């Protein structure tokens, strides 16, 4: 399956929208209404455009583009157009470029809706859908891939019409001027299958984000951090976290926190804390604590994911990008008035565990995910057994 790597936050209100119903059958194919049943919206002439190239995403037969269009509107400091106006986003697949190509001009041709939501043939556009996005301020629903929206006066939010039918044509003149003309059909929450006729003519500069696969925004640190105020700890047995089903390891989540950290809840949202995921021998019992030893952070693959050879005891799981309210892997989190104020996704380092009976001493020597990493260090000791979290129903 192709990996859609973009989040789209800076362009065209991608963080705004409400949940809309998808319009497909159980096979994942589009079933459009009869022509006479399909209402037509007025033709929209877009005057602003931006284009992003995301590369091949692990595929060999196609590459990915995303075209954002909007009418004449002011833009707020976050890059969101302010209504009244209309906008459209088209996420589509093109033929791959030759090695060494850097201009990434969209191939001219007709781009039709994909036949399913999981096939990425060249000269097709990808269906719109709603996705949950985890932000430091909470979880929201945002439209992804292809969608249309109308903004009321003074507003930046809109109800997206998710596009999954129709086609558009791209023509590129010798001077680099684009002409994009199309009629695409959406199936928003009102399920009207509204036709959206549109045109755009003008220059478009392609932004190359084909190498932008890391979430370097997952840290607020501006300097090295030493954590010396932790007063309590909690363990949770995550079992076969990677579903290998071969009894080769277990995963323990360790939370270290200060007095304000509320460890009564599964996902604490107060105080300051550090969460670390240890891979331990399969026969380890969480009630006995974390086995002694040196635990080294797994190495993420460049294209995402973790190699099977890394999923072994005495490894640490790095923080999973973009997870704030329910962080996976290793994270530093600090709340102010129950709002996540400081955070850092941990991507490298090691933790040494020393044991004497039930007593633990953890020495953490970690770094965050910044392009120029910051150190995150801590030494924490506890003589009594570490509390084990159990689900509360």
ZIJOQUI-V17702 format. One record per backbone hydrogen bond with DSSP energy under -1.0 kcal/mol. CO is the residue of the C=O (numbers start at 1). NH is the residue of the N-H. E is the energy in kcal/mol with one decimal. If there is no record, write none. Layout:
# ZIJOQUI-V17702
co = <CO & CO>
nh = <NH & NH>
e = <E & E>
This chain:
# ZIJOQUI-V17702
co = <13 & 25 & 29 & 34 & 35 & 39 & 44 & 48 & 50 & 51 & 52 & 53 & 55 & 56 & 63 & 64 & 65 & 66 & 67 & 68 & 69 & 70 & 70 & 74 & 76 & 80 & 83 & 85 & 86 & 87 & 88 & 89 & 90 & 91 & 92 & 93 & 94 & 98 & 109 & 111 & 112 & 123 & 124 & 125 & 129 & 131 & 133 & 135 & 138 & 140 & 142 & 144 & 146 & 147 & 148 & 149 & 151 & 152 & 155 & 161 & 162 & 163 & 165 & 166 & 167 & 168 & 169 & 170 & 171 & 173 & 177 & 178 & 179 & 180 & 181 & 182 & 183 & 184 & 185 & 185 & 188 & 194 & 195 & 196 & 197 & 198 & 199 & 200 & 202 & 207 & 209 & 211 & 214 & 215 & 218 & 225 & 232 & 234 & 235 & 236 & 239 & 239 & 240 & 250 & 251 & 252 & 253 & 254 & 255 & 256 & 257 & 257 & 258 & 261 & 271 & 272 & 273 & 274 & 275 & 276 & 277 & 278 & 279 & 280 & 281 & 285 & 286 & 293 & 295 & 296 & 301 & 305 & 307 & 308 & 310 & 314 & 315 & 316 & 320 & 328 & 330 & 331 & 332 & 333 & 334 & 334 & 336 & 339 & 342 & 343 & 344 & 345 & 346 & 348 & 349 & 350 & 351 & 352 & 353 & 354 & 356 & 359 & 360 & 361 & 362 & 363 & 364 & 365 & 366 & 367 & 367 & 374 & 375 & 376 & 377 & 378 & 380 & 382 & 387>
nh = <16 & 28 & 25 & 37 & 38 & 195 & 199 & 70 & 68 & 207 & 66 & 209 & 64 & 59 & 94 & 54 & 92 & 52 & 90 & 50 & 88 & 47 & 48 & 82 & 79 & 76 & 154 & 151 & 71 & 149 & 69 & 147 & 67 & 126 & 65 & 123 & 63 & 101 & 170 & 168 & 125 & 112 & 93 & 114 & 144 & 142 & 140 & 138 & 135 & 133 & 131 & 129 & 163 & 89 & 161 & 87 & 85 & 155 & 83 & 148 & 187 & 128 & 185 & 113 & 183 & 111 & 181 & 109 & 179 & 176 & 173 & 202 & 171 & 200 & 169 & 198 & 167 & 196 & 164 & 165 & 191 & 186 & 41 & 184 & 44 & 182 & 46 & 180 & 178 & 53 & 212 & 213 & 216 & 218 & 345 & 377 & 257 & 255 & 389 & 253 & 241 & 251 & 243 & 280 & 238 & 278 & 236 & 276 & 234 & 274 & 231 & 232 & 261 & 263 & 335 & 258 & 333 & 256 & 331 & 254 & 317 & 252 & 314 & 250 & 284 & 288 & 289 & 353 & 351 & 316 & 304 & 301 & 310 & 311 & 312 & 296 & 279 & 298 & 323 & 320 & 346 & 275 & 344 & 273 & 341 & 342 & 339 & 336 & 334 & 220 & 332 & 369 & 319 & 367 & 297 & 365 & 295 & 363 & 293 & 361 & 359 & 356 & 382 & 354 & 380 & 352 & 378 & 350 & 376 & 347 & 348 & 368 & 225 & 366 & 227 & 364 & 362 & 360 & 235>
e = <-2.3 & -2.0 & -1.9 & -1.6 & -1.4 & -2.8 & -2.0 & -1.8 & -2.9 & -2.6 & -1.9 & -3.0 & -2.9 & -2.7 & -2.3 & -2.9 & -1.9 & -2.2 & -2.8 & -2.0 & -2.6 & -1.1 & -1.7 & -3.0 & -2.5 & -2.7 & -2.8 & -2.9 & -2.3 & -2.2 & -3.1 & -1.8 & -2.9 & -3.3 & -2.8 & -2.2 & -2.4 & -2.0 & -2.8 & -1.9 & -2.0 & -1.9 & -3.1 & -2.2 & -2.8 & -2.6 & -2.4 & -1.8 & -2.3 & -3.1 & -2.7 & -1.4 & -1.8 & -2.8 & -3.1 & -2.4 & -1.7 & -2.2 & -3.2 & -1.8 & -2.0 & -2.0 & -3.1 & -2.0 & -2.5 & -3.5 & -2.0 & -2.2 & -2.5 & -1.9 & -2.8 & -2.2 & -2.3 & -1.8 & -3.5 & -2.4 & -2.1 & -2.7 & -2.1 & -1.1 & -1.9 & -1.5 & -2.6 & -1.9 & -2.6 & -2.2 & -2.4 & -2.9 & -2.7 & -2.9 & -1.2 & -1.7 & -1.1 & -1.8 & -2.0 & -2.5 & -2.4 & -2.8 & -3.6 & -2.9 & -1.9 & -1.2 & -1.7 & -2.8 & -3.3 & -3.0 & -1.6 & -2.7 & -2.0 & -2.4 & -2.8 & -1.9 & -1.4 & -1.1 & -3.0 & -1.9 & -2.5 & -2.5 & -1.8 & -3.4 & -2.1 & -2.7 & -3.1 & -2.2 & -1.9 & -1.6 & -1.4 & -3.0 & -2.5 & -2.1 & -1.7 & -2.4 & -1.7 & -1.5 & -1.7 & -1.7 & -2.8 & -2.9 & -1.1 & -2.4 & -2.1 & -2.9 & -2.1 & -2.9 & -2.3 & -2.0 & -1.4 & -2.7 & -2.4 & -2.9 & -2.4 & -1.1 & -3.2 & -2.2 & -2.6 & -2.6 & -3.1 & -2.5 & -2.1 & -1.9 & -1.8 & -1.6 & -2.5 & -2.6 & -2.5 & -2.5 & -1.9 & -2.3 & -2.8 & -1.8 & -1.4 & -2.0 & -3.3 & -2.5 & -3.0 & -3.3 & -3.5 & -2.8 & -2.9>
